[in-house]
Amino acid sequence: MPVLYLSHGAPPLADDELWTTQLASWSRDLPRPKAVLIVSAHWESAPVTLGATRTVPLVYDFYGFPEHYYRVTYPAPGAPELAAKVRGLLAGPGTPVYDAPDRGLDHGAYVPLVEMYPDADIPVLQLSMPTLDPEELLRLGRRLAPLRDEGVLIIGSGFFTHNLRGLTWGAAPDQAPGWSKEFDAWGGEALARADLDSLLDFEHRAPAGRIAHPRSDHFAPLFVTLGAGEDDLDTQRTVIDGFWAGLAKRSVQLG
């Protein structure tokens, strides 16, 4: 299976006709996964923790939006078999894997999946980010890579630039502040060169790195993707680009 990093947007993504069309088209071009393993910017927990392995209510981890966004459902099947495989790959002496059996999918997981797999008929498992350290997340992704051979679609879900103070609601898809455009262009070029060293050190090497990501939680899932898809770095491609409310929605596929 390929490995993805996608920019997931806020709940109003569902109202963006262009973006929802892009996500739906992307999923149609992918092999149908046996299961989805997703790492979202919105769940940090150490040690690494597995979400519910059965269908439980979603986590509406956002505030101040219209009521209808809190009525969205996504009753995807749980993935206990996948959870067992993940434990086998990650658990070891000094590296426990915890369980959170009541934690549902957060909006970093279900918002894009509603558009990509609207029938909610593919088992989904969410995995926490145990750290924001790029190199540790890269190693985590490498350990998850064997799941690709078993039909598992691994997704890192974040946002290629993410500074909420810089949001420009109503901006056209090609409009964005300079810092967002500069970081996006740099990141796209680094990915095209398969320049892992630069990406891992993005806070120092990227233009406007600390402005594009005052906190790195939305860029961090990219490193899980890069680790899991490391063998396909040379063939990675950007599937979705442009901007949403001034933020770069660059989303990439490896393999």
N, C-alpha and C positions, 0 to 999 in steps of 0.2 A: 504494500500500500504506500501511496505517497504520504508525506508529512506536511502539515499546514501550519502557518502562522497567519492569523487573521485579526483585523481590527474590528472589534465587535460592536462599537457604538453604544449609545444609551438606549433606553426603551423606545424613544421616538424613531429609531432606525426603522421600525415597522411601517412608518409613514413615508419613508423615503423610497419612492418608486424605482429610482435608478439603482440604489444600493441593494435593495431586496432582489431585484432582477439579476444583478451581478452575482449575488450569493447563490441564488437558485440555479443559475446557469453553471456556476462552478461545480456544484454538487452533481449536476447531471453529467458532467464530463469526467467525474471520478469513478473508479470501480466502486461497486456497492460494498460498504464495509460490513463485516460481521458484528463489529462493535465500535464504539467511539470512546477514546480516552482523552479527556480534555483537561487542560491546565489553564485556569482563569486568573487574570490579574486580581480578582476580587476575593481570592481565598489564600491567605498566608497562614500557615500553621506548621509548626515544627514539633516533633519529627514529622516527616511526610505522612499525610493522613488521607485515607480513602473515604469518599462520600458514601451515601447510602447505596446499598446493593439491591434495593427494592424501590419501587415507585413511591416517592413521598412528595409532599407539597414543595413547590419552588421556594427559593429564597428571594424575596423582593427587596434586594439590598440597595434601595434608592429612595429618595425622599422628595416630596413636593411636586410630584407629577400628577396628571389627571387620573381619576379613579380607574379608568378602563385599562390602564397599564398594569394594575394590580389584580386584574381578573384574567390575565393571560395564563393558560395552562400548557403544560408539555409533559404528558404522562408517558415518557419513554420507559421501556422495560429496564429493570435493574440489570446489572452485569456481575453477578457473583463469581462466575467462572473467570472473567477477566480480572476481577479483584484478586483471586487466588494466584493468578499468573503474575500480577504485579507484585504481590507480596514475595513470590518466589524469586523475582528478579532484584528486588530492592532490599529485602530484609536480610540481616546478618548480624554478627556480633557487633554491638555498639551502634547499630543502625536499625532501630525498630521501625515498624510500620504500624501506625495507629488506625483506628476505625472511628468514623463518625456516622453511625447507622441512621441517624435522623436528619442528617444534613442534605437538603435537596440541592438541585442545580441552582447556581446564582445567575444573575443576568449576563455575566460574561460567557456563560455556557449556553443558556437556553435562548437568549435573544438571537444569536446567529443560527442556532440549530432549528429554530422555528422556521426560518427562511430556507435552510438547506435541506432539511428532512422533515417537512411539515406533517407527515403522517405519524411521527413519533413512534415508529415501529422498529427502530434500531436500538439495541441496548447501549446505554450511556453510563460511563463512570467518570466522576470528577476526582482529580488528584490535587492535593494542596501544593502550594509552593513553600518548601521548608526554609527558604532563604531567598534573598534578592541578589546574592553573589553570582555574577555571570558564569564564572568557571565551575562553580558547584552545580548550577543548573545545567550547564553543558554536559557535565558528567552524569547527571541524572537522566538526561535525554539519551545519552549513549547506552545506559543500562536498560532503557525501555525499548531500544531499537529492535530487538528480536520480535516484538509483538507485531511489527509490520508484516513479517512473513506468515502470520496467522490471521491476516485480514483485518487487523485493528487499525483504524484511522486515528492517528495521534494529532491533536490540535493544540497549539498554543494560542490563547485568546487574550489579546491586549489592545493596544492602540499605538500606531507607529510614532505619533507625537501625541503628548497628553499633558496639556497645561490648561486646566479648567478656567484659569483667570484669563486665558487668551481666546476663549470661545467667542466666535463671531456668528451668532445665530442668523440664519437667513443668507449667509454667504453662498455664492455660486460654487459649484464643484471645483472650479479652477482658481478660486480666490482663497488666499490664506495669508497670514502675516509672514514677514520675511523669515523669522526664525523657524517657522514650521516648514516652509519651502526649502530652506537651506539644509535643515536636518534630514528631511525626506530625500532630497537629492543625494546627499552624502551617503545615507544609509542604503539607498538603491544601488549606488555605484559600488559600495563595499560588498554588498551581497552579490552583485554581478561578478566581482573579482574573487569571490569566495574568500574574502579577507577576514578571517576569523579574529586575528589579532586586533585589528582595528575595531571590530564590532564589540569584542569583549571589553575594550578600553574606551567605549563610546563616550563616557563622561568627560574624558580628557581630549580625545581626538576629533570628535564631531563638532562642527560649528553649532553654536547655541545648544550644546548638549544638555546643560543644566536648565536651560529655559524650556526646551522641548520636553524635558522630563525632570521637573523639580523633585519628583520621587520616581524611582525607576520601575515601579510595580507593573506598569503597562508595557514596558519594553522587555521586562524580564522573561515572559513566556517565550519570546523569540529564541532564547538560548536553549530551552528544552527542545524546541523544534529543530534547531541547528544540530544539537547533539544526536537526536533520534534520526535525523536525515543527513548526517555528516558524509556518508558515502555518496550522496547525490548533490553535494554542494556545487559542483561544476555545472549541473544542469538545472539549478533552481531558476524559477521564473516568477515575476510579479504577475499576479492574476487580476488584482484590483488595485487601482491607484487613484489619484485625485484627493480631494479634501472634502471634509464634512464639518461645517461650522468652524472652518479654519484649521482643523486637525487633519493630519495625514492618515488616510485610511489604507495605506499600502498593505497588501496581503499577499503572501507568497506561498509557493508550492515547491517542495523538494521531492523529486522522484516522479 
